[in-house]
Amino acid sequence: MIWTMKLQHWPFHHPPFPTSSHRESISPVMQRSRTQRSIWLFSQRRMFLGLFLSAVLILPWLAQTVQSYTLPVRVDRWLEVRQVSGDVTYSYAPDNQIQPATVGETRLQRVGDRMTTGEDSNATLLVDTGIGFVEIFDNTDLQIDELTVTASGGRVTRLNIMQGRAQLRVRSFLNPESELEIRTPAGVSGVRGTQFGVGVNPNGQTGVLTEEGQVTAEAQGVTVYVDAGFQSLIVPGEPPTPPIPITNDVTLDIIDLQRDGDSVYIEGSIDPLSQLTIDEEPRDVDPDGRFSFRVPREGRDRIPATVSTLSGSKQDYELAVP
């Protein structure tokens, strides 16, 4: 079926629209109809204008909200064991079953995955895609806090060292959103490509040492930049100390050592940024490096002690019991 429309033309001598006399003859019903149509058209224009303005205001906010929710991307990220020596164990969250670490097979991948080392033990972990290596030394407890990828491909790595000592060798990041942080009970150390060491005493006191590049040490709202060749100390509850040149001092000064019944009283000092192990146990030192405590004698004439630095130097001692 074909629809046709016939157009009727007004004669030239007649006006194309009704004259005033014609408008006067329009009925009140027609006038109301025209008025209602004008009101309807006006309301439709207001409605479309309101929708347009709402879209202009809401769309940027919606895009920003969607972007914020899509920032972390779930991908296969990991720290893989590449070398072990001595007693090195790991556990996967949430069951936390402790197992011996195996080269090329053990991977820490999820938040809460953990690795620990015993006395005279160490392990080297490869960060995925060759970002760098994390070497943890004896009596160290390391845990995964975050392994994610941003929407732009930046890799965010946050590790928690609750106790012990670690060295990191990390290449420069190409993506500005990439981050690597080491968290400790005293503060946070962040890098974007460098070589540095972190040491944490049982009381949370933390030393940060930079060998190449630059590290930021943050605590109590204060950020300190630790350049290559410098080190800084973070005491829990206090801001980082101003950086000082690396000392790499393994000296153990004994002030007092004497029998005290079935125990031995030991008092002395070391470099505040070094770590002390006596009788195979990590020991706390004060911010000035001083210490004092008792250990069981157990019929021994000598007590083993070790001083380690953040750069990896180590010195063993035998403390003679009088």
Disulfide bonds with the S-S distance in Angstrom:
none
